[in-house]
Amino acid sequence: MTLSRLPTRTLIGYGIGSLGTGIFSTTPGVLLLYFLTDTLAVPAALAGIAVFLPKALDVIADPFVGLVSDRTRSRYGRRRPYLLAGALLMFFTYVFLFNVPASVSSSGAFWYVAGMFALSSFSYSLFSIPYVAMPAEMSDDPAERVRIVSWRMGFALIGAVIGSAVAPLLVGSFGGGRSGYAAMSWIVGGATAVAMFWAYCATRGLRLAEPPVDTTSMREQFSLIFRNRPFVTLAASYMVQIVAIATLIASAPYFSAHIMGADETLVGQMLLVLMGAAVLSLPLWNYLSRRFGKRDTYFIAMLLLACGALGLLTGSAQSVVSLLAFLGLVGVGFGAQQVLPFAMLTDVIRYDTDTTGLRREGFICGVWVAAEKLGLAMGPLVAGMILQMSGFIGGVSRDEYPQTAQALEGIRIAFAIAPALLVPMSLALLRRYRLN
């Protein structure tokens, strides 16, 4: 392992893999719930379960994936074989996810999408858990690890732009409906797999620390990680924030269609502003974290995000500019949320090594990714439940069968109020984080 600065070309090659993780972590969150309700006519609550359940199951599987990668020894290293497997599986599972056979009923569509999403999520785990573990093994220098993570998360945000903004634009440009989603899946699924495969190739000559294999039992692994208070605090706070963002993003297509009177094209524009602001804010958050510390900077960023979410209540068909402005403010906060917790995670991993004497980067990242997935899954579930309780009816034309006033209020709650309330809850947890 090195203390010196890594070459920029190495960071770029490694970081490109996050294009793939960024795409996959956002596209289902933006489109899958809406695809189920408005294209496949699956009831909103059931659609929320279809998005939630596969990722909830991964909460059990992900720590095992991390532990297996920790204990793998091969000529390609202990992480890279899983990068290759995840990249190859991702392409096929992503394409099939949005290519639902026309012959299946709405209940059949529920089971098809839930099953295919479970396979896609597992493919994501195979790649992302070893991938996220790598920065802690690439340098002993905390500042250099921030630099590594910044490059990675910069690419992740570009991937998020593709997944959240470009994907809806593609659906709209191909005419929407089943054919629009199918065409989008081939393009976006291919880009995801290529980015992941690129990272596998680019890290071929990278020297990573490979300590002796740890034989600690799974039960003891979990016991030790829950004694790591900085990790538990950081992961819990991060997961609540993910629920907030995922609820907002899952509700965006409904807000666009039923509040703004537009189609998937506006969803793409809305999320392009959000993600673009996040990318542009990265240098600011890197500077502020060095000057004021990661935790305090992170705290301020989340306050900005909550304020921006509340401002979204002003959105209407007559105030598109105001809507986009507040989405930009949400995006600035979201930029910090995409960099700082991951930089803090490398510190937590080092703290774990110092206190336990074990090298468990993969296992810790497996638990982290499981928490992230649970948050990403709970967002659409929360949105779906709010829509269901408010009386929203999916699969109908908004011109012929407009939603009730109560259903429209439910969309506003899911899109703005719920995220704005969840963020302060996460900050109450973040205040307990002391490893700064």
Protein Blocks (a to p, Z undefined) as FASTA:
>chain_A
ZZbdcdfklmmmmmmmmmmmmmmmmmmmmmmmmmmmmmnopafklmmmmmmmmmmmmmmm
mmmmmmmmmmpccfkojklmmmmmmmmmmmmmmmmmmmccfkbcfklmmmmmmmmmmmmm
mmmmmmmmmmmmmmmmmpcbfklmmmmmmmmmmmmmmmmmmmmmmmmmmmmmnopajklm
mmmmmmmmmmmmmmmmmmmmmmmmpccddddddfbdfklmmmmmmmmmmlmmmmmmmmmm
mmmmmmmmmmmmmmmmmmnopafklmmmmmmmmmmmmmmmmmmmmmmmmmnojklmmmmm
mmmmmmmmmmmmmgcfklmmlmmmmmmmmmmmmmmmmmmmmmmmmmmmmmmmmmnopack
kmmmmmmmmmmmmmmmmmmmmmmmmmmmnopaehiafklmccdfklmmmmmmmmmmmmmm
mmmmmmmmmmmpcbZZ
